[in-house]
Amino acid sequence: MTSLLSAGRRGFYTCVLYLICPLVPLYLLYRARRQSAYARGWAQRFGWAYVGKSRQNQHLAARRIWLHAVSVGETRAAQGLVEAVYAAHTDCQIILTHTTPTGRAAGEALFASYLSSGKMVQVYVPYDLPFALKRFLNYFRPTDCWVMETEVWPNWLALCARRKIPVALVNGRLSEKTLNQTLKYGLVARLFGDAYSRFTHVLAQTESDAQRYLQVGVAADRLQVLGNLKFGAVAPPELLDLGARWAGWVKHHDAQRKIVLLASSREGEEQLWLDALAPFADLNVQWWVVPRHPQRFAQVAQLIGAASYAGALTVRKSQLDALPDDAQRIRALQAARVVVGDSMGEMFAYYAAADVVLMGGAWLALGGQNFLEPLALGKPVLIGAHTFNFAQMTQDAVRDGVLTQVDDIRTAMQSVAQAVGQAQPDLAQRARAIGFVQSRQGAVAKTLAALL
């Protein structure tokens, strides 16, 4: 009886999906107006890419892991796990899927060697439509499915269960806000309760996440708390060298000049920063702004360039790259008040160049962004009040004195002024920040042991 009710709820959900299906191309075209990559890959999203194609006569690795990383953050969090998988298993292939073009671009940058060798393939994830999922599963024939952090799709989980493909939720996080939204409506709660119950493993980041998973239907014997994979992110040496070179260029004639980075900023946050900037315009600072999403690069550069503070003294990283030699790049960079970081795959270089980091995503009610990477480099990091996607991590970092959390960006700017006014960097603070990250590493090994 329970299985019939579950199938009925999923059937109703599927009917709704089919009804809205004709609107999906319109949505993709709308998104493509700001990010052209949304106009590509439709066949993969609907499973059409695999019609009439078979891998029956091709070599299939003994272990074929479907790893889903919806966007940039999840893709970067998966890096250490991917490296560990290939270190442990030679006959293994990873089918890496994404929902967003930015996630796909991040995967291309991080895993270029695996993609070129054929150890990994990369496609857009099919929508949660049975016909699309069946085509995907028939073609790739995964032996395992690992879902990074938050994605839960009822048909996807039901089809994998029917084919006896174990599905693990990896580095799982579930905020109080998402829990309340899930439980608010009875039908939705039961539908997603059915879906959560189908995970063979749920590997949560924290005890708080684990308690929330129990409330949405995850069985206790399938639930483990293994920590956060993001603590294991490794900074590529070439990006650290690149960031150090940028900083050297900026400070070549003025060693006291500081670089303050507004990192992974979201829509509306750049304007908040500009509005708060006036009292601090005389600081000996060059401001760097790196928007979270590449489709906003041009918009943010235009916004900052039109501001009275920056005006013509705003330069885009892509403009620097287009100059013919380093001498011209140095002159253009030293003349700039604001640099807009409009490049992908270079976040560690931006963090390495910065003296202080203002972490985006938390100055408005957006949930926050991952602040562990600048902490791992020992950078002073300030963050806003809205960190519900990283609640436990934020609480721990603030408690240990390695992260400064403030109510608004105007208050943050006062802290920035104090930090850049110091003649020497706070070496004790730097050591605490690095130690905070290093002491919490180990989730990759635990996760791999649980999955394999």
Secondary structure, DSSP 8 states (H G I E B T S, - for coil): -HHHHHHHHHHHHHHHHHHHGGGHHHHHHHHHTT-GGGGS-HHHHTTGGGTT---TTS---SEEEEEE--SHHHHHHTHHHHHHHHHH-SSEEEEEEESSHHHHHHHHHHTHHHHHHTSEEEEE---S-HHHHHHHHHHH--SEEEEETT---HHHHHHHHHTT--EEEEEE---HHHHHHHHHSHHHHHHHHHHHHT-SEEEESSHHHHHHHHHTT--GGGEEE---GGGG----HHHHHHHHHHHHHHTSS-TT-EEEEEEEE-TTHHHHHHHHHGGGTTSSEEEEEEESSGGGHHHHHHHHHTSTTTGGGEEEHHHHHHSSSHHHHHHHHHH-SEEE---SS-HHHHHHH-SEEEESSTTTTS-----HHHHHTT--EEE-S--GGGHHHHHHHHHTTS-EE-SSHHHHHHHHHHHHT-SS--HHHHHHHHHHHHTT--HHHHHHHHH-
